[in-house]
Amino acid sequence: MTVDASVHYRKIGGVIAPRVAALQSSVLRNESGAVATLARLRRCSPGDVGAEPAVWAVTVGGLPAELRGRGDAPSPSERAAHAALVLYALHQQSRDVGVHRAGVRLGSAVGRLARARACDEALDDATVKRFHQVALAPDFTGRLYFLRGVIQLLRAERPPIGLDYGLLADDLRALATGDPQQRDSVLLRWGRDLHSLPESDSKERS
């Protein structure tokens, strides 16, 4: 799947979106190298940047100098890049359609999931509560723990519900900074997207 050039990414998202798209294209062609890379990524924890040398090239390799860390700790961009690629690998596992979908934000994907799992027109309460756990987690590691569970729910749908991993990387980078203003901006966007009607439904009701 190619990345939609009209999607606006911030710096790390602009790196990760084409990286995931290229990996996805190779995986869907069942290329052995890409399939092996996906398997190695799945064995990683999304929060353990640099712990697995076999994925350094795809997670933190080749990042622009301004996105790389300067000391012993990973930069927010490195943390976001690693987490996004590991979560993508979990999402794509054993699926014959691509789950990286250009322009689909996390909140919109979870909203679609909540509608698919609902018994009526309301959002499925259990799905929404799982997403609330991501939003309310006290730190970045906790968010990744709960986000992994949400990604597994998206993967379990038939067909799987996809999202844009470049946009997710941008959100994760903002959250990894620890800046309350950036955090609140991401959470507001997630809430808006979760509770927004899909465009087709909005047109039908207008």
Biotite code that builds the C-alpha atoms (Angstrom):
import biotite.structure as struc

atoms = struc.array([
    struc.Atom([0.000, 0.000, 0.000], chain_id="A", res_id=1, res_name="MET", atom_name="CA", element="C"),
    struc.Atom([1.386, 3.413, -0.899], chain_id="A", res_id=2, res_name="THR", atom_name="CA", element="C"),
    struc.Atom([1.132, 6.308, 1.494], chain_id="A", res_id=3, res_name="VAL", atom_name="CA", element="C"),
    struc.Atom([-1.373, 9.019, 0.557], chain_id="A", res_id=4, res_name="ASP", atom_name="CA", element="C"),
    struc.Atom([0.729, 12.096, -0.154], chain_id="A", res_id=5, res_name="ALA", atom_name="CA", element="C"),
    struc.Atom([-2.141, 14.332, 1.024], chain_id="A", res_id=6, res_name="SER", atom_name="CA", element="C"),
    struc.Atom([-1.819, 13.070, 4.617], chain_id="A", res_id=7, res_name="VAL", atom_name="CA", element="C"),
    struc.Atom([0.020, 15.584, 6.782], chain_id="A", res_id=8, res_name="HIS", atom_name="CA", element="C"),
    struc.Atom([2.677, 13.979, 8.976], chain_id="A", res_id=9, res_name="TYR", atom_name="CA", element="C"),
    struc.Atom([4.973, 15.619, 11.451], chain_id="A", res_id=10, res_name="ARG", atom_name="CA", element="C"),
    struc.Atom([8.651, 14.681, 11.332], chain_id="A", res_id=11, res_name="LYS", atom_name="CA", element="C"),
    struc.Atom([8.693, 11.191, 12.798], chain_id="A", res_id=12, res_name="ILE", atom_name="CA", element="C"),
    struc.Atom([5.421, 10.244, 11.127], chain_id="A", res_id=13, res_name="GLY", atom_name="CA", element="C"),
    struc.Atom([6.876, 11.257, 7.787], chain_id="A", res_id=14, res_name="GLY", atom_name="CA", element="C"),
    struc.Atom([9.676, 8.756, 8.354], chain_id="A", res_id=15, res_name="VAL", atom_name="CA", element="C"),
    struc.Atom([7.591, 5.915, 9.766], chain_id="A", res_id=16, res_name="ILE", atom_name="CA", element="C"),
    struc.Atom([4.662, 5.977, 7.309], chain_id="A", res_id=17, res_name="ALA", atom_name="CA", element="C"),
    struc.Atom([6.726, 5.068, 4.208], chain_id="A", res_id=18, res_name="PRO", atom_name="CA", element="C"),
    struc.Atom([8.814, 2.635, 6.272], chain_id="A", res_id=19, res_name="ARG", atom_name="CA", element="C"),
    struc.Atom([5.701, 0.749, 7.391], chain_id="A", res_id=20, res_name="VAL", atom_name="CA", element="C"),
    struc.Atom([4.161, 0.958, 3.921], chain_id="A", res_id=21, res_name="ALA", atom_name="CA", element="C"),
    struc.Atom([7.254, -0.589, 2.341], chain_id="A", res_id=22, res_name="ALA", atom_name="CA", element="C"),
    struc.Atom([7.382, -3.349, 4.960], chain_id="A", res_id=23, res_name="LEU", atom_name="CA", element="C"),
    struc.Atom([3.681, -4.038, 4.492], chain_id="A", res_id=24, res_name="GLN", atom_name="CA", element="C"),
    struc.Atom([4.015, -4.260, 0.718], chain_id="A", res_id=25, res_name="SER", atom_name="CA", element="C"),
    struc.Atom([6.826, -6.798, 1.073], chain_id="A", res_id=26, res_name="SER", atom_name="CA", element="C"),
    struc.Atom([4.967, -8.825, 3.702], chain_id="A", res_id=27, res_name="VAL", atom_name="CA", element="C"),
    struc.Atom([1.853, -9.040, 1.534], chain_id="A", res_id=28, res_name="LEU", atom_name="CA", element="C"),
    struc.Atom([4.058, -10.366, -1.275], chain_id="A", res_id=29, res_name="ARG", atom_name="CA", element="C"),
    struc.Atom([5.284, -12.956, 1.249], chain_id="A", res_id=30, res_name="ASN", atom_name="CA", element="C"),
    struc.Atom([8.908, -11.925, 0.870], chain_id="A", res_id=31, res_name="GLU", atom_name="CA", element="C"),
    struc.Atom([10.922, -13.969, 3.344], chain_id="A", res_id=32, res_name="SER", atom_name="CA", element="C"),
    struc.Atom([13.066, -11.090, 4.626], chain_id="A", res_id=33, res_name="GLY", atom_name="CA", element="C"),
    struc.Atom([10.056, -8.929, 5.439], chain_id="A", res_id=34, res_name="ALA", atom_name="CA", element="C"),
    struc.Atom([8.186, -11.817, 7.049], chain_id="A", res_id=35, res_name="VAL", atom_name="CA", element="C"),
    struc.Atom([11.223, -12.498, 9.248], chain_id="A", res_id=36, res_name="ALA", atom_name="CA", element="C"),
    struc.Atom([11.465, -8.809, 10.176], chain_id="A", res_id=37, res_name="THR", atom_name="CA", element="C"),
    struc.Atom([7.814, -8.792, 11.180], chain_id="A", res_id=38, res_name="LEU", atom_name="CA", element="C"),
    struc.Atom([8.376, -11.844, 13.388], chain_id="A", res_id=39, res_name="ALA", atom_name="CA", element="C"),
    struc.Atom([11.369, -10.205, 15.081], chain_id="A", res_id=40, res_name="ARG", atom_name="CA", element="C"),
    struc.Atom([9.376, -7.024, 15.703], chain_id="A", res_id=41, res_name="LEU", atom_name="CA", element="C"),
    struc.Atom([6.537, -9.004, 17.282], chain_id="A", res_id=42, res_name="ARG", atom_name="CA", element="C"),
    struc.Atom([8.944, -10.466, 19.807], chain_id="A", res_id=43, res_name="ARG", atom_name="CA", element="C"),
    struc.Atom([9.868, -6.964, 21.001], chain_id="A", res_id=44, res_name="CYS", atom_name="CA", element="C"),
    struc.Atom([8.166, -4.968, 23.698], chain_id="A", res_id=45, res_name="SER", atom_name="CA", element="C"),
    struc.Atom([6.908, -1.666, 22.245], chain_id="A", res_id=46, res_name="PRO", atom_name="CA", element="C"),
    struc.Atom([8.569, 0.194, 25.093], chain_id="A", res_id=47, res_name="GLY", atom_name="CA", element="C"),
    struc.Atom([12.022, -1.403, 24.963], chain_id="A", res_id=48, res_name="ASP", atom_name="CA", element="C"),
    struc.Atom([13.843, 0.728, 22.403], chain_id="A", res_id=49, res_name="VAL", atom_name="CA", element="C"),
    struc.Atom([17.147, -0.776, 21.330], chain_id="A", res_id=50, res_name="GLY", atom_name="CA", element="C"),
    struc.Atom([16.782, -3.996, 23.338], chain_id="A", res_id=51, res_name="ALA", atom_name="CA", element="C"),
    struc.Atom([16.728, -6.209, 20.223], chain_id="A", res_id=52, res_name="GLU", atom_name="CA", element="C"),
    struc.Atom([19.679, -5.618, 17.861], chain_id="A", res_id=53, res_name="PRO", atom_name="CA", element="C"),
    struc.Atom([17.979, -7.540, 15.041], chain_id="A", res_id=54, res_name="ALA", atom_name="CA", element="C"),
    struc.Atom([15.431, -4.720, 14.563], chain_id="A", res_id=55, res_name="VAL", atom_name="CA", element="C"),
    struc.Atom([17.671, -1.693, 15.019], chain_id="A", res_id=56, res_name="TRP", atom_name="CA", element="C"),
    struc.Atom([17.856, -1.067, 11.273], chain_id="A", res_id=57, res_name="ALA", atom_name="CA", element="C"),
    struc.Atom([14.109, -0.839, 10.835], chain_id="A", res_id=58, res_name="VAL", atom_name="CA", element="C"),
    struc.Atom([13.159, 0.887, 14.112], chain_id="A", res_id=59, res_name="THR", atom_name="CA", element="C"),
    struc.Atom([15.849, 3.453, 14.923], chain_id="A", res_id=60, res_name="VAL", atom_name="CA", element="C"),
    struc.Atom([18.158, 3.148, 11.925], chain_id="A", res_id=61, res_name="GLY", atom_name="CA", element="C"),
    struc.Atom([18.297, 5.945, 9.397], chain_id="A", res_id=62, res_name="GLY", atom_name="CA", element="C"),
    struc.Atom([16.454, 8.549, 11.453], chain_id="A", res_id=63, res_name="LEU", atom_name="CA", element="C"),
    struc.Atom([17.362, 12.167, 10.730], chain_id="A", res_id=64, res_name="PRO", atom_name="CA", element="C"),
    struc.Atom([19.961, 13.552, 13.141], chain_id="A", res_id=65, res_name="ALA", atom_name="CA", element="C"),
    struc.Atom([17.488, 15.917, 14.804], chain_id="A", res_id=66, res_name="GLU", atom_name="CA", element="C"),
    struc.Atom([15.244, 12.980, 15.764], chain_id="A", res_id=67, res_name="LEU", atom_name="CA", element="C"),
    struc.Atom([17.956, 10.873, 17.372], chain_id="A", res_id=68, res_name="ARG", atom_name="CA", element="C"),
    struc.Atom([18.828, 10.893, 21.060], chain_id="A", res_id=69, res_name="GLY", atom_name="CA", element="C"),
    struc.Atom([22.042, 12.507, 22.242], chain_id="A", res_id=70, res_name="ARG", atom_name="CA", element="C"),
    struc.Atom([22.726, 10.536, 25.428], chain_id="A", res_id=71, res_name="GLY", atom_name="CA", element="C"),
    struc.Atom([21.981, 7.136, 26.895], chain_id="A", res_id=72, res_name="ASP", atom_name="CA", element="C"),
    struc.Atom([18.179, 7.494, 26.748], chain_id="A", res_id=73, res_name="ALA", atom_name="CA", element="C"),
    struc.Atom([16.158, 7.249, 23.524], chain_id="A", res_id=74, res_name="PRO", atom_name="CA", element="C"),
    struc.Atom([14.622, 10.428, 22.163], chain_id="A", res_id=75, res_name="SER", atom_name="CA", element="C"),
    struc.Atom([10.817, 10.793, 22.031], chain_id="A", res_id=76, res_name="PRO", atom_name="CA", element="C"),
    struc.Atom([11.017, 10.212, 18.272], chain_id="A", res_id=77, res_name="SER", atom_name="CA", element="C"),
    struc.Atom([13.038, 7.009, 18.722], chain_id="A", res_id=78, res_name="GLU", atom_name="CA", element="C"),
    struc.Atom([10.553, 5.761, 21.303], chain_id="A", res_id=79, res_name="ARG", atom_name="CA", element="C"),
    struc.Atom([7.667, 6.535, 18.956], chain_id="A", res_id=80, res_name="ALA", atom_name="CA", element="C"),
    struc.Atom([9.336, 4.914, 15.954], chain_id="A", res_id=81, res_name="ALA", atom_name="CA", element="C"),
    struc.Atom([10.090, 1.688, 17.815], chain_id="A", res_id=82, res_name="HIS", atom_name="CA", element="C"),
    struc.Atom([6.630, 1.480, 19.385], chain_id="A", res_id=83, res_name="ALA", atom_name="CA", element="C"),
    struc.Atom([4.785, 2.172, 16.134], chain_id="A", res_id=84, res_name="ALA", atom_name="CA", element="C"),
    struc.Atom([6.685, -0.500, 14.212], chain_id="A", res_id=85, res_name="LEU", atom_name="CA", element="C"),
    struc.Atom([6.266, -3.128, 16.941], chain_id="A", res_id=86, res_name="VAL", atom_name="CA", element="C"),
    struc.Atom([2.537, -2.404, 17.188], chain_id="A", res_id=87, res_name="LEU", atom_name="CA", element="C"),
    struc.Atom([2.218, -2.572, 13.401], chain_id="A", res_id=88, res_name="TYR", atom_name="CA", element="C"),
    struc.Atom([3.892, -6.000, 13.412], chain_id="A", res_id=89, res_name="ALA", atom_name="CA", element="C"),
    struc.Atom([1.408, -7.250, 16.016], chain_id="A", res_id=90, res_name="LEU", atom_name="CA", element="C"),
    struc.Atom([-1.497, -5.812, 14.021], chain_id="A", res_id=91, res_name="HIS", atom_name="CA", element="C"),
    struc.Atom([-0.374, -7.295, 10.695], chain_id="A", res_id=92, res_name="GLN", atom_name="CA", element="C"),
    struc.Atom([0.315, -10.801, 12.029], chain_id="A", res_id=93, res_name="GLN", atom_name="CA", element="C"),
    struc.Atom([-1.349, -13.537, 9.931], chain_id="A", res_id=94, res_name="SER", atom_name="CA", element="C"),
    struc.Atom([-3.465, -11.024, 8.013], chain_id="A", res_id=95, res_name="ARG", atom_name="CA", element="C"),
    struc.Atom([-3.581, -11.116, 4.216], chain_id="A", res_id=96, res_name="ASP", atom_name="CA", element="C"),
    struc.Atom([-4.711, -7.488, 3.898], chain_id="A", res_id=97, res_name="VAL", atom_name="CA", element="C"),
    struc.Atom([-2.697, -4.451, 4.906], chain_id="A", res_id=98, res_name="GLY", atom_name="CA", element="C"),
    struc.Atom([-3.531, -2.892, 8.273], chain_id="A", res_id=99, res_name="VAL", atom_name="CA", element="C"),
    struc.Atom([-1.555, 0.305, 7.646], chain_id="A", res_id=100, res_name="HIS", atom_name="CA", element="C"),
    struc.Atom([-4.188, 2.611, 6.152], chain_id="A", res_id=101, res_name="ARG", atom_name="CA", element="C"),
    struc.Atom([-3.098, 6.110, 5.182], chain_id="A", res_id=102, res_name="ALA", atom_name="CA", element="C"),
    struc.Atom([-5.070, 8.884, 6.857], chain_id="A", res_id=103, res_name="GLY", atom_name="CA", element="C"),
    struc.Atom([-6.913, 6.724, 9.429], chain_id="A", res_id=104, res_name="VAL", atom_name="CA", element="C"),
    struc.Atom([-6.224, 8.022, 12.924], chain_id="A", res_id=105, res_name="ARG", atom_name="CA", element="C"),
    struc.Atom([-6.265, 5.802, 16.000], chain_id="A", res_id=106, res_name="LEU", atom_name="CA", element="C"),
    struc.Atom([-9.449, 7.330, 17.430], chain_id="A", res_id=107, res_name="GLY", atom_name="CA", element="C"),
    struc.Atom([-11.297, 6.809, 14.161], chain_id="A", res_id=108, res_name="SER", atom_name="CA", element="C"),
    struc.Atom([-10.163, 3.179, 13.975], chain_id="A", res_id=109, res_name="ALA", atom_name="CA", element="C"),
    struc.Atom([-11.320, 2.519, 17.545], chain_id="A", res_id=110, res_name="VAL", atom_name="CA", element="C"),
    struc.Atom([-14.616, 4.258, 16.798], chain_id="A", res_id=111, res_name="GLY", atom_name="CA", element="C"),
    struc.Atom([-15.161, 1.915, 13.874], chain_id="A", res_id=112, res_name="ARG", atom_name="CA", element="C"),
    struc.Atom([-14.338, -1.043, 16.111], chain_id="A", res_id=113, res_name="LEU", atom_name="CA", element="C"),
    struc.Atom([-16.750, 0.158, 18.792], chain_id="A", res_id=114, res_name="ALA", atom_name="CA", element="C"),
    struc.Atom([-19.528, 0.479, 16.214], chain_id="A", res_id=115, res_name="ARG", atom_name="CA", element="C"),
    struc.Atom([-18.783, -2.978, 14.805], chain_id="A", res_id=116, res_name="ALA", atom_name="CA", element="C"),
    struc.Atom([-18.981, -4.530, 18.269], chain_id="A", res_id=117, res_name="ARG", atom_name="CA", element="C"),
    struc.Atom([-22.066, -2.606, 19.408], chain_id="A", res_id=118, res_name="ALA", atom_name="CA", element="C"),
    struc.Atom([-25.532, -4.120, 19.757], chain_id="A", res_id=119, res_name="CYS", atom_name="CA", element="C"),
    struc.Atom([-27.269, -0.839, 18.862], chain_id="A", res_id=120, res_name="ASP", atom_name="CA", element="C"),
    struc.Atom([-26.286, 2.598, 17.566], chain_id="A", res_id=121, res_name="GLU", atom_name="CA", element="C"),
    struc.Atom([-24.256, 3.409, 20.677], chain_id="A", res_id=122, res_name="ALA", atom_name="CA", element="C"),
    struc.Atom([-20.546, 2.683, 20.844], chain_id="A", res_id=123, res_name="LEU", atom_name="CA", element="C"),
    struc.Atom([-19.605, -0.630, 22.451], chain_id="A", res_id=124, res_name="ASP", atom_name="CA", element="C"),
    struc.Atom([-18.918, 0.234, 26.083], chain_id="A", res_id=125, res_name="ASP", atom_name="CA", element="C"),
    struc.Atom([-16.193, -2.369, 26.633], chain_id="A", res_id=126, res_name="ALA", atom_name="CA", element="C"),
    struc.Atom([-14.238, -1.130, 23.607], chain_id="A", res_id=127, res_name="THR", atom_name="CA", element="C"),
    struc.Atom([-14.523, 2.491, 24.707], chain_id="A", res_id=128, res_name="VAL", atom_name="CA", element="C"),
    struc.Atom([-13.336, 1.586, 28.215], chain_id="A", res_id=129, res_name="LYS", atom_name="CA", element="C"),
    struc.Atom([-10.276, -0.142, 26.755], chain_id="A", res_id=130, res_name="ARG", atom_name="CA", element="C"),
    struc.Atom([-9.451, 3.032, 24.847], chain_id="A", res_id=131, res_name="PHE", atom_name="CA", element="C"),
    struc.Atom([-10.014, 5.123, 27.974], chain_id="A", res_id=132, res_name="HIS", atom_name="CA", element="C"),
    struc.Atom([-7.352, 3.008, 29.677], chain_id="A", res_id=133, res_name="GLN", atom_name="CA", element="C"),
    struc.Atom([-4.868, 4.092, 27.033], chain_id="A", res_id=134, res_name="VAL", atom_name="CA", element="C"),
    struc.Atom([-5.794, 7.734, 27.537], chain_id="A", res_id=135, res_name="ALA", atom_name="CA", element="C"),
    struc.Atom([-5.733, 7.598, 31.350], chain_id="A", res_id=136, res_name="LEU", atom_name="CA", element="C"),
    struc.Atom([-2.505, 5.633, 31.783], chain_id="A", res_id=137, res_name="ALA", atom_name="CA", element="C"),
    struc.Atom([-0.137, 7.550, 34.081], chain_id="A", res_id=138, res_name="PRO", atom_name="CA", element="C"),
    struc.Atom([2.944, 7.232, 31.882], chain_id="A", res_id=139, res_name="ASP", atom_name="CA", element="C"),
    struc.Atom([4.159, 6.345, 28.408], chain_id="A", res_id=140, res_name="PHE", atom_name="CA", element="C"),
    struc.Atom([4.932, 2.726, 29.275], chain_id="A", res_id=141, res_name="THR", atom_name="CA", element="C"),
    struc.Atom([1.443, 2.249, 30.669], chain_id="A", res_id=142, res_name="GLY", atom_name="CA", element="C"),
    struc.Atom([-0.113, 3.727, 27.538], chain_id="A", res_id=143, res_name="ARG", atom_name="CA", element="C"),
    struc.Atom([1.795, 1.278, 25.374], chain_id="A", res_id=144, res_name="LEU", atom_name="CA", element="C"),
    struc.Atom([0.655, -1.650, 27.525], chain_id="A", res_id=145, res_name="TYR", atom_name="CA", element="C"),
    struc.Atom([-3.017, -0.762, 27.063], chain_id="A", res_id=146, res_name="PHE", atom_name="CA", element="C"),
    struc.Atom([-2.544, 0.307, 23.451], chain_id="A", res_id=147, res_name="LEU", atom_name="CA", element="C"),
    struc.Atom([-1.176, -3.120, 22.628], chain_id="A", res_id=148, res_name="ARG", atom_name="CA", element="C"),
    struc.Atom([-4.486, -4.599, 23.804], chain_id="A", res_id=149, res_name="GLY", atom_name="CA", element="C"),
    struc.Atom([-6.470, -2.189, 21.633], chain_id="A", res_id=150, res_name="VAL", atom_name="CA", element="C"),
    struc.Atom([-4.346, -3.077, 18.601], chain_id="A", res_id=151, res_name="ILE", atom_name="CA", element="C"),
    struc.Atom([-5.071, -6.759, 19.218], chain_id="A", res_id=152, res_name="GLN", atom_name="CA", element="C"),
    struc.Atom([-8.804, -6.002, 19.164], chain_id="A", res_id=153, res_name="LEU", atom_name="CA", element="C"),
    struc.Atom([-8.453, -4.157, 15.844], chain_id="A", res_id=154, res_name="LEU", atom_name="CA", element="C"),
    struc.Atom([-6.536, -7.122, 14.467], chain_id="A", res_id=155, res_name="ARG", atom_name="CA", element="C"),
    struc.Atom([-9.195, -9.608, 15.637], chain_id="A", res_id=156, res_name="ALA", atom_name="CA", element="C"),
    struc.Atom([-11.961, -8.049, 13.534], chain_id="A", res_id=157, res_name="GLU", atom_name="CA", element="C"),
    struc.Atom([-12.743, -9.686, 10.185], chain_id="A", res_id=158, res_name="ARG", atom_name="CA", element="C"),
    struc.Atom([-11.556, -7.971, 8.097], chain_id="A", res_id=159, res_name="PRO", atom_name="CA", element="C"),
    struc.Atom([-9.083, -6.276, 10.460], chain_id="A", res_id=160, res_name="PRO", atom_name="CA", element="C"),
    struc.Atom([-9.569, -2.583, 11.127], chain_id="A", res_id=161, res_name="ILE", atom_name="CA", element="C"),
    struc.Atom([-6.523, -0.619, 10.025], chain_id="A", res_id=162, res_name="GLY", atom_name="CA", element="C"),
    struc.Atom([-4.958, 2.680, 10.989], chain_id="A", res_id=163, res_name="LEU", atom_name="CA", element="C"),
    struc.Atom([-2.166, 4.986, 9.874], chain_id="A", res_id=164, res_name="ASP", atom_name="CA", element="C"),
    struc.Atom([1.041, 4.109, 11.692], chain_id="A", res_id=165, res_name="TYR", atom_name="CA", element="C"),
    struc.Atom([2.727, 7.336, 10.647], chain_id="A", res_id=166, res_name="GLY", atom_name="CA", element="C"),
    struc.Atom([-0.001, 9.352, 12.363], chain_id="A", res_id=167, res_name="LEU", atom_name="CA", element="C"),
    struc.Atom([0.186, 7.026, 15.350], chain_id="A", res_id=168, res_name="LEU", atom_name="CA", element="C"),
    struc.Atom([3.943, 7.604, 15.548], chain_id="A", res_id=169, res_name="ALA", atom_name="CA", element="C"),
    struc.Atom([3.331, 11.351, 15.602], chain_id="A", res_id=170, res_name="ASP", atom_name="CA", element="C"),
    struc.Atom([0.876, 10.933, 18.483], chain_id="A", res_id=171, res_name="ASP", atom_name="CA", element="C"),
    struc.Atom([3.236, 8.646, 20.387], chain_id="A", res_id=172, res_name="LEU", atom_name="CA", element="C"),
    struc.Atom([6.115, 11.065, 19.921], chain_id="A", res_id=173, res_name="ARG", atom_name="CA", element="C"),
    struc.Atom([4.015, 13.881, 21.421], chain_id="A", res_id=174, res_name="ALA", atom_name="CA", element="C"),
    struc.Atom([3.053, 11.659, 24.359], chain_id="A", res_id=175, res_name="LEU", atom_name="CA", element="C"),
    struc.Atom([6.658, 10.524, 24.906], chain_id="A", res_id=176, res_name="ALA", atom_name="CA", element="C"),
    struc.Atom([7.827, 14.107, 25.453], chain_id="A", res_id=177, res_name="THR", atom_name="CA", element="C"),
    struc.Atom([5.976, 14.266, 28.765], chain_id="A", res_id=178, res_name="GLY", atom_name="CA", element="C"),
    struc.Atom([4.712, 17.741, 27.843], chain_id="A", res_id=179, res_name="ASP", atom_name="CA", element="C"),
    struc.Atom([1.185, 18.146, 29.315], chain_id="A", res_id=180, res_name="PRO", atom_name="CA", element="C"),
    struc.Atom([0.112, 20.472, 26.503], chain_id="A", res_id=181, res_name="GLN", atom_name="CA", element="C"),
    struc.Atom([1.143, 17.999, 23.805], chain_id="A", res_id=182, res_name="GLN", atom_name="CA", element="C"),
    struc.Atom([-0.460, 15.153, 25.755], chain_id="A", res_id=183, res_name="ARG", atom_name="CA", element="C"),
    struc.Atom([-3.756, 16.991, 26.059], chain_id="A", res_id=184, res_name="ASP", atom_name="CA", element="C"),
    struc.Atom([-3.726, 17.849, 22.357], chain_id="A", res_id=185, res_name="SER", atom_name="CA", element="C"),
    struc.Atom([-3.336, 14.169, 21.424], chain_id="A", res_id=186, res_name="VAL", atom_name="CA", element="C"),
    struc.Atom([-6.044, 13.038, 23.850], chain_id="A", res_id=187, res_name="LEU", atom_name="CA", element="C"),
    struc.Atom([-8.460, 15.680, 22.590], chain_id="A", res_id=188, res_name="LEU", atom_name="CA", element="C"),
    struc.Atom([-7.904, 14.512, 19.014], chain_id="A", res_id=189, res_name="ARG", atom_name="CA", element="C"),
    struc.Atom([-8.449, 10.882, 20.052], chain_id="A", res_id=190, res_name="TRP", atom_name="CA", element="C"),
    struc.Atom([-11.720, 11.799, 21.749], chain_id="A", res_id=191, res_name="GLY", atom_name="CA", element="C"),
    struc.Atom([-12.972, 13.820, 18.801], chain_id="A", res_id=192, res_name="ARG", atom_name="CA", element="C"),
    struc.Atom([-12.119, 11.057, 16.346], chain_id="A", res_id=193, res_name="ASP", atom_name="CA", element="C"),
    struc.Atom([-13.630, 8.328, 18.521], chain_id="A", res_id=194, res_name="LEU", atom_name="CA", element="C"),
    struc.Atom([-16.987, 10.071, 18.772], chain_id="A", res_id=195, res_name="HIS", atom_name="CA", element="C"),
    struc.Atom([-17.171, 11.467, 15.235], chain_id="A", res_id=196, res_name="SER", atom_name="CA", element="C"),
    struc.Atom([-19.539, 9.757, 12.847], chain_id="A", res_id=197, res_name="LEU", atom_name="CA", element="C"),
    struc.Atom([-17.964, 8.243, 9.737], chain_id="A", res_id=198, res_name="PRO", atom_name="CA", element="C"),
    struc.Atom([-18.334, 10.599, 6.772], chain_id="A", res_id=199, res_name="GLU", atom_name="CA", element="C"),
    struc.Atom([-20.901, 8.385, 5.026], chain_id="A", res_id=200, res_name="SER", atom_name="CA", element="C"),
    struc.Atom([-23.085, 8.250, 8.150], chain_id="A", res_id=201, res_name="ASP", atom_name="CA", element="C"),
    struc.Atom([-22.839, 12.017, 8.628], chain_id="A", res_id=202, res_name="SER", atom_name="CA", element="C"),
    struc.Atom([-24.067, 12.637, 5.076], chain_id="A", res_id=203, res_name="LYS", atom_name="CA", element="C"),
    struc.Atom([-27.003, 10.271, 5.535], chain_id="A", res_id=204, res_name="GLU", atom_name="CA", element="C"),
    struc.Atom([-28.138, 12.084, 8.696], chain_id="A", res_id=205, res_name="ARG", atom_name="CA", element="C"),
    struc.Atom([-27.658, 15.656, 7.439], chain_id="A", res_id=206, res_name="SER", atom_name="CA", element="C"),
])
